[in-house]
Amino acid sequence: MREITITRSDTGKERKIKLRSLKRREIRELKDYGFSYLGCIPNMETAQDAVDKSLDMILTEKDQTFLDECDNKQAKDLWSELLKETYGDPAEEKNLETTTDGTLTEKE
C-alpha cells in the first residue's frame, strides 16, 4: 500500500490518499478499458474511462471529491502510482536482488 499526498493548486490544501493495488477481480472488470493481469495499455477511446473506473474502485468518496477539485496532473500522477502498486515499479524492482530460492530482497 502506498500513501500519496495530493495538493490542490488553488488552495494549497493537501490530502493523504492511501492507494492499494487492484485485485484480480477488479482487473477482470476493467479489461474493456485496457487492463490485463500483465499491465494496462488503454487506447485513446478508453484512456479516460480506464483512469476514472480504476480510481473509482480504490478511492473513497471523500478522496474522489477532493481529487475532482485538483489539477488533472494530480489525477494522472495518482493513476500512475496505482499502476505501480498493481503491477510493480521497475525502478523499485531493479534495487532488489534475488536469493538462492528466487525470492527478492532489497539491496542495502
MARLOLO-858088 format. One line per 2 residues: number of its first residue (from 1); their letters; for each residue x, y, z of C-alpha. Coordinates in steps of 0.1 Angstrom, whole numbers, plus 2048, in hexadecimal, padded with zeros to 3 digits. Layout:
NUM) a) X/Y/Z  ...
This chain:
1) mr) 800/800/800  80D/823/7F7
3) ei) 803/844/807  803/861/7EE
5) ti) 7FF/885/7F7  7EA/899/7DF
7) tr) 7EA/8C0/7E0  7D0/8D7/7D2
9) sd) 7E2/8F2/7BF  7C6/90C/7C5
11) tg) 7C5/908/7EB  7E5/8F6/7F4
13) ke) 7D0/8DE/808  7DF/8BB/80A
15) rk) 7D0/899/80E  7E1/878/814
17) ik) 7D2/85C/7FF  7D9/837/806
19) lr) 7DD/823/7E6  7D9/7FE/7E5
21) sl) 7DF/7E8/7C7  7C3/7DC/7B1
23) kr) 7B6/7B9/7B9  7B4/79F/79D
25) re) 78E/7A1/79E  791/7C7/798
27) ir) 7AA/7C3/77C  791/7AA/76B
29) el) 776/7C5/76E  78D/7DE/75D
31) kd) 797/7C9/740  782/7DE/727
33) yg) 797/7FC/731  7B9/7ED/729
35) fs) 7C1/7DB/74A  7CF/7B8/74B
37) yl) 7E1/7A3/765  802/7AE/755
39) gc) 7FC/7D3/752  7E6/7EF/746
41) ip) 7E7/7FD/723  7C8/811/71C
43) nm) 7C1/81F/6F9  7B7/843/6F2
45) et) 792/83A/6F4  794/829/716
47) aq) 7B0/83C/727  79A/854/73A
49) da) 782/838/746  7A1/823/750
51) vd) 7AC/83E/767  78A/846/775
53) ks) 77E/822/77A  79E/817/78B
55) ld) 7A0/835/7A2  77B/831/7AA
57) mi) 782/80D/7B6  79D/816/7CF
59) lt) 795/83A/7DB  77D/843/7F6
61) ek) 761/85B/7ED  773/877/800
63) dq) 793/870/7EE  781/871/7CC
65) tf) 770/892/7D5  792/8A1/7DF
67) ld) 7A3/894/7BF  787/8A3/7A9
69) ec) 791/8C5/7B5  7B6/8C0/7AE
71) dn) 7CA/8C6/78E  7C8/8A9/775
73) kq) 7ED/8A3/77A  7E5/898/79E
75) ak) 7CD/87E/791  7E5/872/777
77) dl) 801/86F/791  7E9/85C/7A8
79) ws) 7E0/844/78C  805/83E/785
81) el) 80B/835/7A9  7ED/81D/7A8
83) lk) 7FD/80C/78A  81E/809/79D
85) et) 80C/7FB/7BB  7F9/7E2/7A6
87) yg) 813/7D7/78D  834/7E0/79E
89) dp) 84C/7FC/799  86B/7F4/783
91) ae) 87F/80E/795  878/7FE/7B7
93) ek) 87D/7DA/7AA  89F/7E2/79C
95) nl) 8AB/7E9/7BF  8A2/7C5/7CA
97) et) 8B8/7A7/7C9  8AD/783/7C6
99) tt) 8B6/76A/7E1  8C0/746/7DA
101) dg) 89B/73C/7DD  890/756/7C3
103) tl) 880/76F/7DB  888/794/7D9
105) te) 89A/7A7/7F4  8A2/7CC/7F6
107) ke) 8C6/7D6/7F0  8D7/7EA/80C
